[in-house]
Amino acid sequence: MDAEATEASQVMERYCGGEVAAFHRLYVLLSPRILAYLRSLIGERAAAEDLLQVTFLKVHEARSSYVRGANPIPWIYTIAHRTCLDELRKRKRSRVRLTSDGELPSTPRADITGTAEEAQGAPESPRAGAAMAALQHLPESQRQALLLTKVHGRSHAEAAQIAGSTPGAIKLRAHRAYVTLRAILGRKSEEEIDLS
């Protein structure tokens, strides 16, 4: 286990033992990364922040099922991932709302780090914009594999645990995502796509 995972495991152990302050430490330690992951999946800051709160509420409710001594990071990512999938399914079933002009409302897009483009103040580079647009065209499973492994630095095993898949499937999906991105972006080699 790396230093972050070791600390998270120790904090989670204290939290499961009833130390309230440990929950706050766990939140401070992991919420920025979980929020960035949720923003990259849902594309809206406010929705991602709501999902982050729901995720940590579920962590609180499920703490008795946590395997003490295990790395809690993939477990919490899994909770966040499934919470986001539930929200996306709910949105798919809901009606589309139009503006008073009869147009679809625009939502702020997030860049690869999960930061809203409108809030950055600096113009987006054409390459970054093309990469973000291309990510939106990937099948959901490929996009998740790529985001988990390349953007959020999860191993294939951790990404598999989060996505409810196998390490081999995650590796294959990430590879297929690169192939698809190359085709979309018109690139000839993986080195030209800088997503890290």
Short mmCIF file of the C-alpha atoms (twelve columns), coordinates in Angstrom:
data_MODEL
# 
_entry.id   MODEL 
# 
loop_
_atom_site.group_PDB 
_atom_site.id 
_atom_site.type_symbol 
_atom_site.label_atom_id 
_atom_site.label_alt_id 
_atom_site.label_comp_id 
_atom_site.label_asym_id 
_atom_site.label_seq_id 
_atom_site.Cartn_x 
_atom_site.Cartn_y 
_atom_site.Cartn_z 
_atom_site.pdbx_PDB_model_num 
ATOM 1   C CA . MET A 1   0.000   0.000  0.000   1 
ATOM 2   C CA . ASP A 2   1.255   3.489  -0.814  1 
ATOM 3   C CA . ALA A 3   1.416   6.251  1.825   1 
ATOM 4   C CA . GLU A 4   -1.990  7.697  0.920   1 
ATOM 5   C CA . ALA A 5   -3.671  4.298  1.032   1 
ATOM 6   C CA . THR A 6   -1.974  3.490  4.341   1 
ATOM 7   C CA . GLU A 7   -3.155  6.752  5.876   1 
ATOM 8   C CA . ALA A 8   -6.675  6.270  4.492   1 
ATOM 9   C CA . SER A 9   -6.733  2.742  5.914   1 
ATOM 10  C CA . GLN A 10  -5.627  3.955  9.350   1 
ATOM 11  C CA . VAL A 11  -8.153  6.796  9.331   1 
ATOM 12  C CA . MET A 12  -10.937 4.444  8.217   1 
ATOM 13  C CA . GLU A 13  -9.975  2.013  10.998  1 
ATOM 14  C CA . ARG A 14  -10.305 4.816  13.569  1 
ATOM 15  C CA . TYR A 15  -13.604 5.925  12.041  1 
ATOM 16  C CA . CYS A 16  -15.036 2.407  12.162  1 
ATOM 17  C CA . GLY A 17  -13.929 2.334  15.802  1 
ATOM 18  C CA . GLY A 18  -16.189 5.304  16.542  1 
ATOM 19  C CA . GLU A 19  -13.813 8.286  16.247  1 
ATOM 20  C CA . VAL A 20  -15.928 11.059 14.707  1 
ATOM 21  C CA . ALA A 21  -12.924 13.250 13.860  1 
ATOM 22  C CA . ALA A 22  -11.587 10.422 11.685  1 
ATOM 23  C CA . PHE A 23  -14.530 10.823 9.311   1 
ATOM 24  C CA . HIS A 24  -13.628 14.477 8.828   1 
ATOM 25  C CA . ARG A 25  -10.005 13.523 8.133   1 
ATOM 26  C CA . LEU A 26  -11.123 10.877 5.632   1 
ATOM 27  C CA . TYR A 27  -13.290 13.468 3.891   1 
ATOM 28  C CA . VAL A 28  -10.448 16.001 3.717   1 
ATOM 29  C CA . LEU A 29  -8.061  13.335 2.477   1 
ATOM 30  C CA . LEU A 30  -10.215 11.876 -0.309  1 
ATOM 31  C CA . SER A 31  -13.000 14.297 -1.248  1 
ATOM 32  C CA . PRO A 32  -10.993 16.381 -3.774  1 
ATOM 33  C CA . ARG A 33  -10.122 13.296 -5.842  1 
ATOM 34  C CA . ILE A 34  -13.578 11.769 -5.551  1 
ATOM 35  C CA . LEU A 35  -15.129 15.105 -6.552  1 
ATOM 36  C CA . ALA A 36  -12.869 15.371 -9.610  1 
ATOM 37  C CA . TYR A 37  -13.820 11.826 -10.613 1 
ATOM 38  C CA . LEU A 38  -17.539 12.548 -10.228 1 
ATOM 39  C CA . ARG A 39  -17.203 15.804 -12.186 1 
ATOM 40  C CA . SER A 40  -15.475 13.965 -15.001 1 
ATOM 41  C CA . LEU A 41  -18.358 11.480 -15.130 1 
ATOM 42  C CA . ILE A 42  -21.330 13.816 -14.762 1 
ATOM 43  C CA . GLY A 43  -19.903 17.030 -16.253 1 
ATOM 44  C CA . GLU A 44  -21.584 19.434 -13.822 1 
ATOM 45  C CA . ARG A 45  -19.964 20.899 -10.744 1 
ATOM 46  C CA . ALA A 46  -23.126 21.274 -8.666  1 
ATOM 47  C CA . ALA A 47  -24.324 17.752 -9.473  1 
ATOM 48  C CA . ALA A 48  -20.880 16.333 -8.686  1 
ATOM 49  C CA . GLU A 49  -20.821 18.142 -5.339  1 
ATOM 50  C CA . ASP A 50  -24.243 16.708 -4.502  1 
ATOM 51  C CA . LEU A 51  -23.065 13.235 -5.498  1 
ATOM 52  C CA . LEU A 52  -19.960 13.667 -3.335  1 
ATOM 53  C CA . GLN A 53  -22.158 14.340 -0.315  1 
ATOM 54  C CA . VAL A 54  -24.334 11.317 -1.114  1 
ATOM 55  C CA . THR A 55  -21.192 9.206  -1.545  1 
ATOM 56  C CA . PHE A 56  -19.845 10.097 1.891   1 
ATOM 57  C CA . LEU A 57  -23.280 9.603  3.424   1 
ATOM 58  C CA . LYS A 58  -23.254 6.091  1.941   1 
ATOM 59  C CA . VAL A 59  -19.713 5.560  3.279   1 
ATOM 60  C CA . HIS A 60  -21.032 6.501  6.709   1 
ATOM 61  C CA . GLU A 61  -24.002 4.153  6.396   1 
ATOM 62  C CA . ALA A 62  -21.889 1.264  5.047   1 
ATOM 63  C CA . ARG A 63  -18.899 1.585  7.368   1 
ATOM 64  C CA . SER A 64  -19.882 -1.625 9.170   1 
ATOM 65  C CA . SER A 65  -19.355 -3.568 5.914   1 
ATOM 66  C CA . TYR A 66  -15.856 -2.149 5.380   1 
ATOM 67  C CA . VAL A 67  -13.144 -4.784 5.694   1 
ATOM 68  C CA . ARG A 68  -10.829 -3.346 8.328   1 
ATOM 69  C CA . GLY A 69  -7.215  -3.038 7.256   1 
ATOM 70  C CA . ALA A 70  -8.102  -2.956 3.539   1 
ATOM 71  C CA . ASN A 71  -7.390  0.044  1.338   1 
ATOM 72  C CA . PRO A 72  -10.632 2.089  1.548   1 
ATOM 73  C CA . ILE A 73  -9.882  4.210  -1.532  1 
ATOM 74  C CA . PRO A 74  -11.191 1.733  -4.161  1 
ATOM 75  C CA . TRP A 75  -14.161 0.982  -1.898  1 
ATOM 76  C CA . ILE A 76  -15.072 4.693  -1.707  1 
ATOM 77  C CA . TYR A 77  -14.493 5.157  -5.462  1 
ATOM 78  C CA . THR A 78  -16.868 2.225  -6.028  1 
ATOM 79  C CA . ILE A 79  -19.528 3.872  -3.892  1 
ATOM 80  C CA . ALA A 80  -19.040 7.152  -5.801  1 
ATOM 81  C CA . HIS A 81  -19.091 5.353  -9.151  1 
ATOM 82  C CA . ARG A 82  -22.351 3.543  -8.392  1 
ATOM 83  C CA . THR A 83  -23.926 6.669  -6.937  1 
ATOM 84  C CA . CYS A 84  -23.115 8.518  -10.159 1 
ATOM 85  C CA . LEU A 85  -24.465 5.682  -12.311 1 
ATOM 86  C CA . ASP A 86  -27.723 5.808  -10.345 1 
ATOM 87  C CA . GLU A 87  -27.955 9.549  -11.002 1 
ATOM 88  C CA . LEU A 88  -27.211 9.117  -14.713 1 
ATOM 89  C CA . ARG A 89  -29.891 6.416  -15.000 1 
ATOM 90  C CA . LYS A 90  -32.358 8.664  -13.202 1 
ATOM 91  C CA . ARG A 91  -31.547 11.514 -15.596 1 
ATOM 92  C CA . LYS A 92  -32.031 9.259  -18.597 1 
ATOM 93  C CA . ARG A 93  -35.545 8.507  -17.414 1 
ATOM 94  C CA . SER A 94  -36.403 12.136 -16.647 1 
ATOM 95  C CA . ARG A 95  -37.880 14.520 -19.147 1 
ATOM 96  C CA . VAL A 96  -35.806 16.972 -21.131 1 
ATOM 97  C CA . ARG A 97  -36.402 20.559 -20.055 1 
ATOM 98  C CA . LEU A 98  -36.090 23.352 -22.603 1 
ATOM 99  C CA . THR A 99  -35.401 27.050 -22.096 1 
ATOM 100 C CA . SER A 100 -38.137 29.595 -22.743 1 
ATOM 101 C CA . ASP A 101 -36.855 29.834 -26.369 1 
ATOM 102 C CA . GLY A 102 -37.388 26.109 -26.863 1 
ATOM 103 C CA . GLU A 103 -33.639 25.369 -26.797 1 
ATOM 104 C CA . LEU A 104 -31.726 22.867 -24.721 1 
ATOM 105 C CA . PRO A 105 -30.040 24.579 -21.774 1 
ATOM 106 C CA . SER A 106 -26.266 24.609 -21.959 1 
ATOM 107 C CA . THR A 107 -24.252 23.189 -19.108 1 
ATOM 108 C CA . PRO A 108 -20.681 24.117 -18.307 1 
ATOM 109 C CA . ARG A 109 -18.276 21.480 -19.586 1 
ATOM 110 C CA . ALA A 110 -15.448 20.249 -17.416 1 
ATOM 111 C CA . ASP A 111 -11.904 19.769 -18.596 1 
ATOM 112 C CA . ILE A 112 -9.964  16.584 -17.948 1 
ATOM 113 C CA . THR A 113 -9.174  17.649 -14.360 1 
ATOM 114 C CA . GLY A 114 -12.861 18.212 -13.631 1 
ATOM 115 C CA . THR A 115 -12.518 22.023 -13.462 1 
ATOM 116 C CA . ALA A 116 -15.306 23.909 -15.180 1 
ATOM 117 C CA . GLU A 117 -14.007 25.631 -18.297 1 
ATOM 118 C CA . GLU A 118 -16.100 28.720 -17.702 1 
ATOM 119 C CA . ALA A 119 -14.598 29.164 -14.230 1 
ATOM 120 C CA . GLN A 120 -11.009 28.925 -15.397 1 
ATOM 121 C CA . GLY A 121 -10.901 32.345 -17.001 1 
ATOM 122 C CA . ALA A 122 -8.228  31.295 -19.465 1 
ATOM 123 C CA . PRO A 123 -9.172  30.158 -22.948 1 
ATOM 124 C CA . GLU A 124 -9.022  26.444 -23.476 1 
ATOM 125 C CA . SER A 125 -6.354  25.173 -25.815 1 
ATOM 126 C CA . PRO A 126 -7.713  23.668 -29.044 1 
ATOM 127 C CA . ARG A 127 -6.031  20.373 -28.186 1 
ATOM 128 C CA . ALA A 128 -7.619  20.207 -24.717 1 
ATOM 129 C CA . GLY A 129 -11.009 21.113 -26.171 1 
ATOM 130 C CA . ALA A 130 -10.689 18.427 -28.816 1 
ATOM 131 C CA . ALA A 131 -9.654  15.866 -26.194 1 
ATOM 132 C CA . MET A 132 -12.645 16.734 -23.986 1 
ATOM 133 C CA . ALA A 133 -15.018 16.558 -26.921 1 
ATOM 134 C CA . ALA A 134 -13.506 13.241 -27.981 1 
ATOM 135 C CA . LEU A 135 -13.896 11.817 -24.457 1 
ATOM 136 C CA . GLN A 136 -17.607 12.511 -24.631 1 
ATOM 137 C CA . HIS A 137 -17.842 10.301 -27.746 1 
ATOM 138 C CA . LEU A 138 -16.288 7.279  -26.070 1 
ATOM 139 C CA . PRO A 139 -18.543 4.490  -24.886 1 
ATOM 140 C CA . GLU A 140 -19.206 4.930  -21.164 1 
ATOM 141 C CA . SER A 141 -17.195 1.861  -20.137 1 
ATOM 142 C CA . GLN A 142 -14.133 3.014  -22.117 1 
ATOM 143 C CA . ARG A 143 -14.363 6.567  -20.785 1 
ATOM 144 C CA . GLN A 144 -14.589 5.310  -17.197 1 
ATOM 145 C CA . ALA A 145 -11.609 2.969  -17.671 1 
ATOM 146 C CA . LEU A 146 -9.530  5.781  -19.144 1 
ATOM 147 C CA . LEU A 147 -10.504 8.302  -16.461 1 
ATOM 148 C CA . LEU A 148 -9.865  5.882  -13.610 1 
ATOM 149 C CA . THR A 149 -6.479  4.647  -14.849 1 
ATOM 150 C CA . LYS A 150 -4.959  7.676  -16.569 1 
ATOM 151 C CA . VAL A 151 -6.547  10.680 -14.886 1 
ATOM 152 C CA . HIS A 152 -7.132  9.358  -11.372 1 
ATOM 153 C CA . GLY A 153 -4.103  7.061  -11.290 1 
ATOM 154 C CA . ARG A 154 -5.914  3.927  -10.175 1 
ATOM 155 C CA . SER A 155 -4.316  0.584  -10.979 1 
ATOM 156 C CA . HIS A 156 -6.144  -1.804 -13.302 1 
ATOM 157 C CA . ALA A 157 -7.137  -3.879 -10.251 1 
ATOM 158 C CA . GLU A 158 -8.494  -0.842 -8.373  1 
ATOM 159 C CA . ALA A 159 -10.306 0.447  -11.465 1 
ATOM 160 C CA . ALA A 160 -11.840 -2.999 -11.938 1 
ATOM 161 C CA . GLN A 161 -13.047 -3.040 -8.355  1 
ATOM 162 C CA . ILE A 162 -14.562 0.430  -8.749  1 
ATOM 163 C CA . ALA A 163 -16.265 -0.343 -12.067 1 
ATOM 164 C CA . GLY A 164 -17.372 -3.831 -11.045 1 
ATOM 165 C CA . SER A 165 -15.261 -5.466 -13.730 1 
ATOM 166 C CA . THR A 166 -11.995 -7.365 -14.103 1 
ATOM 167 C CA . PRO A 167 -8.466  -5.934 -14.458 1 
ATOM 168 C CA . GLY A 168 -8.188  -7.487 -17.936 1 
ATOM 169 C CA . ALA A 169 -11.435 -5.846 -19.034 1 
ATOM 170 C CA . ILE A 170 -10.306 -2.460 -17.697 1 
ATOM 171 C CA . LYS A 171 -6.976  -2.771 -19.505 1 
ATOM 172 C CA . LEU A 172 -8.774  -3.675 -22.730 1 
ATOM 173 C CA . ARG A 173 -11.294 -0.836 -22.362 1 
ATOM 174 C CA . ALA A 174 -8.526  1.704  -21.699 1 
ATOM 175 C CA . HIS A 175 -6.640  0.454  -24.775 1 
ATOM 176 C CA . ARG A 176 -9.785  0.654  -26.906 1 
ATOM 177 C CA . ALA A 177 -10.394 4.161  -25.568 1 
ATOM 178 C CA . TYR A 178 -6.918  5.188  -26.793 1 
ATOM 179 C CA . VAL A 179 -7.582  3.648  -30.204 1 
ATOM 180 C CA . THR A 180 -10.916 5.451  -30.443 1 
ATOM 181 C CA . LEU A 181 -9.407  8.750  -29.288 1 
ATOM 182 C CA . ARG A 182 -6.630  8.453  -31.872 1 
ATOM 183 C CA . ALA A 183 -9.236  7.897  -34.566 1 
ATOM 184 C CA . ILE A 184 -11.367 10.804 -33.381 1 
ATOM 185 C CA . LEU A 185 -8.443  13.176 -32.981 1 
ATOM 186 C CA . GLY A 186 -6.694  12.015 -36.139 1 
ATOM 187 C CA . ARG A 187 -3.548  11.080 -34.264 1 
ATOM 188 C CA . LYS A 188 -1.138  8.385  -35.414 1 
ATOM 189 C CA . SER A 189 0.488   7.494  -32.085 1 
ATOM 190 C CA . GLU A 190 -0.498  7.249  -28.440 1 
ATOM 191 C CA . GLU A 191 2.336   9.593  -27.448 1 
ATOM 192 C CA . GLU A 192 0.556   12.487 -29.148 1 
ATOM 193 C CA . ILE A 193 -2.453  12.168 -26.835 1 
ATOM 194 C CA . ASP A 194 -1.492  13.715 -23.520 1 
ATOM 195 C CA . LEU A 195 -4.246  12.904 -21.019 1 
ATOM 196 C CA . SER A 196 -2.168  12.691 -17.870 1 
# 
